[in-house]
Every structure is written in structure tokens, then in C-alpha cells.
Amino acid sequence: TPAAEVVANVRKIVERFQSESPRTKLYVQSVFPVNDSFKKYAAKHGRHDADIVAVNKGLQALCAEKGIVYIDLWTPLADKNGKLRADLTNDGLHLMGEGYIARRGAALCEIERSARSETKGSARMRALPFTLFRAYSTHCTRSTGSPAGSGLGSKSE
């Protein structure tokens, strides 16, 4: 399936980094939702919602297996119907300014969570992530229900 092929290719990349650069901290982000109510890309990309959900579930499982950080971008970018929020795009596929801000905030939240869990014993190492990401801490929330980034149980507006 297309989803399995995407996940297999990401696996190859992850395994190569882990083999050739084992100290490199890896982050894998989910695939964004799309919004087929915008006509420009609807025919080509609008029919792939199920594939995107499958890719995100596969990426999340891969990250859990490999011990790397999965960054859920689906949840903050999706509307209650699992479509890319209309206020974040002007074509249903690409983000505009507010979309990039939402993406950045979600990514920084996951990076902060990761840094906190890795540096519990080191005050020196904790200081940098907490200072750097303090502004985003209040925005770091996790949806409940289905796995993050699955496209199910996404936050509603």
C-alpha cells in the first residue's frame, strides 16, 4: 500500500541515521491533513485522507519501536472533520503563516517533552530547553482518545 511504502522508506532513513550517527537525536513528524473543500488540489490530494491516517499510525508505531520522538502535527492542524483547518491554508494543501505558527508550537512542545524526559537528572542540561521553550509550555496539550496524529479524535474547533 502507499502508506506502508512511505513508512518503510522512513524506516530506512531512521535505521541509517541510527547506524551511522547513533548520537543524533531524531524527530519524525506526522503528515499534515489536507482540505478538499479548496478546489486547487482537491482532485489530486483530497482523496488521500485514509492514506494519511495510515501513514501517521505507521510513523507513530515506528517511532515507538525505535525509541525516537514522534511529533503529532495532525491534531493541531486538523478541524473536527479531520481536514486541514481552513484558517491555516488558502489552497487546502499548503500552510499559510498561522499554520506555520501552529506547526512550530506543536513541534516545540514535543521537543520540550522529550528534553524534559531525557534530562531529569541534569540541572545544567534542563536549563536550556526550559528557557528556550517556556513560552510554548502553556500551549502544549495532548488530545485524548485515539493515538495522536492518527486523524481520529483530533481536536475540534
Phi, psi and chi 1 to 4 in degrees:
 res  aa     phi    psi   chi1   chi2   chi3   chi4
   1 THR       -  157.5   67.5      -      -      -
   2 PRO   -58.5  -40.4  -21.2   29.3      -      -
   3 ALA   -63.6  -45.1      -      -      -      -
   4 ALA   -62.6  -37.0      -      -      -      -
   5 GLU   -66.0  -42.8 -173.3  175.9  -19.6      -
   6 VAL   -61.7  -47.9  170.3      -      -      -
   7 VAL   -63.5  -40.1  174.3      -      -      -
   8 ALA   -62.0  -40.0      -      -      -      -
   9 ASN   -68.4  -39.9  -73.1  -26.3      -      -
  10 VAL   -64.7  -39.1  173.0      -      -      -
  11 ARG   -56.6  -45.9  175.4 -178.7  -66.8  -81.1
  12 LYS   -59.0  -43.3  -71.2  176.7 -171.2  175.7
  13 ILE   -64.1  -48.1  -66.0  166.8      -      -
  14 VAL   -58.8  -47.8  164.8      -      -      -
  15 GLU   -64.5  -35.4  -71.2  174.2  -11.2      -
  16 ARG   -66.3  -45.0 -175.3  164.3 -179.6 -170.9
  17 PHE   -61.5  -44.5  -91.9   99.9      -      -
  18 GLN   -64.8  -31.5  -72.0 -178.6  -32.7      -
  19 SER   -78.1  -46.8  171.1      -      -      -
  20 GLU   -91.7  -18.1  -65.0 -178.3   19.9      -
  21 SER  -145.2   67.0 -175.4      -      -      -
  22 PRO   -62.1  -18.6   17.8  -26.3      -      -
  23 ARG   -89.6   -4.1  -67.2  178.2   52.3 -159.1
  24 THR   -73.3  129.1  -61.7      -      -      -
  25 LYS   -83.0  120.2  177.7   73.8  176.4  168.2
  26 LEU  -102.5  144.3  -61.2  177.9      -      -
  27 TYR  -132.1  135.0  -60.6   87.6      -      -
  28 VAL  -121.6  128.6  173.1      -      -      -
  29 GLN  -102.9  152.4   71.2  176.9   30.5      -
  30 SER   -70.0  163.2   64.8      -      -      -
  31 VAL   -80.1  139.4  177.8      -      -      -
  32 PHE   -68.1  152.0  -60.8  168.7      -      -
  33 PRO   -71.2  165.9   24.9  -30.9      -      -
  34 VAL  -121.6  166.9  -65.1      -      -      -
  35 ASN  -132.1  107.9 -172.0  -32.9      -      -
  36 ASP   -82.7    5.6   58.1    3.2      -      -
  37 SER   -76.6  -14.8   69.2      -      -      -
  38 PHE   -89.7  129.2  -66.4   82.0      -      -
  39 LYS   -76.1  -26.2  -58.8  -57.1  176.5 -152.5
  40 LYS   -55.1  -45.4 -174.8  171.3 -175.8  177.0
  41 TYR  -115.0    7.0  -65.2  103.7      -      -
  42 ALA   -57.8  -45.4      -      -      -      -
  43 ALA   -65.4  -38.3      -      -      -      -
  44 LYS   -85.0  -40.3 -174.6  171.6 -176.6  177.8
  45 HIS  -112.1  -18.7  -62.6  -72.1      -      -
  46 GLY   -66.1  -22.0      -      -      -      -
  47 ARG   -91.0    8.7   64.7 -175.7 -171.1  -80.9
  48 HIS  -103.3   14.7  -65.8  -68.3      -      -
  49 ASP   -54.7  -47.6  -69.4  -15.0      -      -
  50 ALA   -64.0  -37.6      -      -      -      -
  51 ASP   -65.0  -41.1  -69.8  -27.7      -      -
  52 ILE   -64.2  -42.7  -66.0  170.5      -      -
  53 VAL   -60.8  -43.8  169.4      -      -      -
  54 ALA   -64.6  -41.7      -      -      -      -
  55 VAL   -61.2  -46.7  167.5      -      -      -
  56 ASN   -62.4  -41.3  -73.0  -16.5      -      -
  57 LYS   -62.9  -42.1  -74.3 -178.9  179.0 -179.7
  58 GLY   -64.8  -41.6      -      -      -      -
  59 LEU   -65.5  -40.2  -68.3  176.3      -      -
  60 GLN   -64.0  -42.2 -170.9  174.1   24.8      -
  61 ALA   -65.1  -41.6      -      -      -      -
  62 LEU   -60.2  -44.9  172.2   64.8      -      -
  63 CYS   -62.7  -41.9  -70.6      -      -      -
  64 ALA   -62.4  -43.4      -      -      -      -
  65 GLU   -63.2  -42.2  173.4 -168.3  -26.5      -
  66 LYS   -91.9   -3.7  -64.2  -67.5 -175.2  179.5
  67 GLY    70.5   35.2      -      -      -      -
  68 ILE  -116.8  164.9   58.5  179.9      -      -
  69 VAL   -83.2  126.6  176.5      -      -      -
  70 TYR   -99.1  126.6  174.9   75.3      -      -
  71 ILE  -104.4  110.9  -60.7  175.9      -      -
  72 ASP   -79.5  106.4  170.1   28.7      -      -
  73 LEU  -103.2  -12.9  -63.0  177.8      -      -
  74 TRP   -60.8  -51.3  179.4  -73.3      -      -
  75 THR   -56.8  -50.4  -59.6      -      -      -
  76 PRO   -74.2  -16.4   23.0  -31.2      -      -
  77 LEU   -99.8  -13.2  -59.9  179.4      -      -
  78 ALA   -94.2  147.5      -      -      -      -
  79 ASP   -87.2 -174.4   65.4   16.9      -      -
  80 LYS   -64.7  -16.9   64.0 -176.0  177.2 -158.2
  81 ASN   -99.3    6.5  -61.6  -47.3      -      -
  82 GLY    79.2   16.4      -      -      -      -
  83 LYS  -101.2  154.8  -57.7  -69.3 -174.9 -174.0
  84 LEU   -57.3  127.3  179.6   58.0      -      -
  85 ARG   -56.3  129.9  -70.6  176.1   26.7 -155.2
  86 ALA   -61.7  -27.6      -      -      -      -
  87 ASP   -77.3   -5.3   61.8  -44.5      -      -
  88 LEU  -108.0    0.1  -56.8  179.3      -      -
  89 THR  -144.4  158.2 -176.4      -      -      -
  90 ASN  -120.1    4.4   61.9    4.0      -      -
  91 ASP  -140.4    0.8   63.3   10.0      -      -
  92 GLY    86.5   -5.8      -      -      -      -
  93 LEU  -127.1  -43.8 -176.1   62.9      -      -
  94 HIS  -101.5  146.5  -59.3   98.4      -      -
  95 LEU   -80.1  150.4  -62.2  176.9      -      -
  96 MET  -103.0 -172.6  -64.4 -174.1  -49.6      -
  97 GLY   -50.5  -52.0      -      -      -      -
  98 GLU   -62.6  -32.2  -72.0  -62.5  -43.1      -
  99 GLY   -65.6  -41.2      -      -      -      -
 100 TYR   -67.2  -34.0  -76.0  107.0      -      -
 101 ILE   -65.7  -43.6  -68.9  169.1      -      -
 102 ALA   -63.1  -42.0      -      -      -      -
 103 ARG   -61.7  -46.5  175.2 -174.0 -178.4 -150.1
 104 ARG   -61.0  -46.0  178.0  177.4  177.3 -126.2
 105 GLY   -60.7  -44.5      -      -      -      -
 106 ALA   -64.0  -42.4      -      -      -      -
 107 ALA   -64.2  -43.9      -      -      -      -
 108 LEU   -64.7  -33.3  -71.3  175.2      -      -
 109 CYS   -62.8  -44.8  -72.8      -      -      -
 110 GLU   -67.6  -37.6  -67.1  -56.7  -38.0      -
 111 ILE   -64.7  -41.2  -67.2  166.1      -      -
 112 GLU   -63.0  -46.4  177.9 -175.7    6.6      -
 113 ARG   -57.1  -44.3  -80.3 -170.2 -169.0   99.4
 114 SER   -63.0  -44.9  172.4      -      -      -
 115 ALA   -63.8  -39.5      -      -      -      -
 116 ARG   -63.6  -44.0  -77.0 -176.4 -173.3 -167.3
 117 SER   -70.3  -29.9   67.2      -      -      -
 118 GLU   -82.3  -21.8  -71.7  179.7    3.2      -
 119 THR  -116.8   24.5   59.2      -      -      -
 120 LYS   -56.0  -35.1  -77.0 -173.8  177.5  177.7
 121 GLY   -91.7   -3.2      -      -      -      -
 122 SER  -121.9  104.3  170.2      -      -      -
 123 ALA   -63.1  -37.0      -      -      -      -
 124 ARG   -62.9  -44.4 -179.3  174.4  165.0 -100.6
 125 MET   -73.8  -29.8  -67.8  -62.8  -70.1      -
 126 ARG   -69.4  -32.2  -89.0 -161.1  -46.9 -103.9
 127 ALA   -58.7  -45.0      -      -      -      -
 128 LEU   -63.1  -54.8  175.2   63.1      -      -
 129 PRO   -61.3  -38.3  -16.9   23.2      -      -
 130 PHE   -67.0  -39.4  -68.8  148.8      -      -
 131 THR   -68.7  -45.8  -58.3      -      -      -
 132 LEU   -64.4  -38.9 -173.9   58.6      -      -
 133 PHE  -108.0    8.4  -56.5  122.7      -      -
 134 ARG   -54.2  -40.8 -176.1  178.7  -57.4  134.8
 135 ALA   -63.1  -23.0      -      -      -      -
 136 TYR   -96.5   -9.4  -60.9   95.9      -      -
 137 SER   -57.8  -39.4  -63.6      -      -      -
 138 THR   -72.7  -15.6   58.0      -      -      -
 139 HIS   -96.5   -1.7  -56.8  -68.8      -      -
 140 CYS   -85.5  100.1  -64.0      -      -      -
 141 THR  -128.6  157.2   58.3      -      -      -
 142 ARG  -121.1  135.0  172.3   78.0   62.6 -165.8
 143 SER   -71.2  159.5   67.6      -      -      -
 144 THR  -108.2  166.6   57.0      -      -      -
 145 GLY   102.1 -119.2      -      -      -      -
 146 SER   -78.1  168.8   61.0      -      -      -
 147 PRO   -56.9  141.7  -21.4   30.0      -      -
 148 ALA   -58.3  137.6      -      -      -      -
 149 GLY    80.6    2.4      -      -      -      -
 150 SER   -77.5  -20.1   68.0      -      -      -
 151 GLY    91.6    0.0      -      -      -      -
 152 LEU  -114.3  138.1  -54.7  170.8      -      -
 153 GLY    72.7   21.8      -      -      -      -
 154 SER   -63.7  156.4  -63.0      -      -      -
 155 LYS   -62.7  142.8   82.8  172.3 -171.8 -179.4
 156 SER  -103.2  159.1   48.6      -      -      -
 157 GLU   -89.1      -  -60.8 -161.8   51.9      -
